[in-house]
Amino acid sequence: LAYEVDLFGRVRNSIQAARAGVAASDADVRAIRLALQARLATAYFELRMLDARTVLLRETIAAFERAYKLTDTRHEGGIASGVDVSRALTVLANARAEGDAVIAARARAEHAIAILVGAAPADLSIAGRSPDRSTMSRAKVDSALICLAAARSVTGRSSYPRASWCRAGPMAEPSTE
């Protein structure tokens, strides 16, 4: 068993340097993890945005198909020109092409999510979902409750006079304090 006297702090300094290196490595790992989580969240929101856009494009394509059929019927009746029919067909084709582009972008976003979570893109399939009004209104209610809780924590009050809205107008409710 041998001991070394650390007169000039060489051993102490090397231990501190090793600890600092470990702390730096931990900070790097946390930074990389945070960057990956941010990229995953971005890809997920992009995927949901593309889902909403797909729903909108489907409705748009259906409307353009009806417009094309109407224009073609008007052309057969001699009311519309061939240029109008061509224009309606071009607008419909452009909407369909944009729909195909959105579907391809959604697939890329889904593959990015698969890679970020460590799965093979072929093994991961995220169901498409369109924004639902009840979900959005529930999110608004949740947001309002969080804002109310934040306001209460800032002011220190637990109860406020409330006003509820009905068809006749606002009705004040008494405070419980």
Residue, then its C-alpha position, 0 to 999 in steps of 0.5 A: l500500500a503506497y501513499e502519495v503526498d499531494l503538496f502542490g494539489r496535483v491530485r486534487n486538481s486532477i480529481q476536480a478536472a475529472r468531476a468537471g468533465v463528468a458534469a460537462s458530459d451530463a450537461d451535453v446529454r441533457a442538451i441533446r435530450l432536450a433538442l431531441q424532445a423539441r424536434l419530436a414535439t415539432a414533428y408531432f405538431e407538424l403531423r397534426m397540422l398536416d392532418a388538419r390540412t388534409v381534411l381541408l383539402r379533401e373538402t376543397i377537392a370535393a367542392f372543386e369537383r362539384a364546380y367542375k361538374l357544374t361548369d361542364t354541365r353549363h358547357e354542354g348547355g351552351i352557357a359556359s365556354g370551353v375555357d371555363v371547363s378547362r379552368a375548372l379542371t385545372v383548379l381541380a387538378n392543382a388541388r389534387a396535386e396539393g393533396d398528394a404533396v400533403i400526404a407525402a409531407r405527412a409520411r415524412a413527418e411520421h417517419a421523422i417521429a419514428i426515427l426520433v423514438g427509435a422505431a423503424p419507419a415501417d413499424l410506426s403508424i400514427a393514425g390521422r386525426s382532424p381537430d375536433r371542436s369539442t377537443m378544442s373547446r375543452a382545451k380552451v376551458d383547461s386554459a381558462l382554468i390554468c389562467l384562473a389558478a395563476a391569477r389566484s396564486v399571484t393575488g393570493r385570493s381564493s375566491y372572486p365575485r363571479a359573473s355567469w352569462c345567460r341569454a338575458g345577459p350577465m348575472a352577478e353571483p355573490s362571493t363566498e368570502 
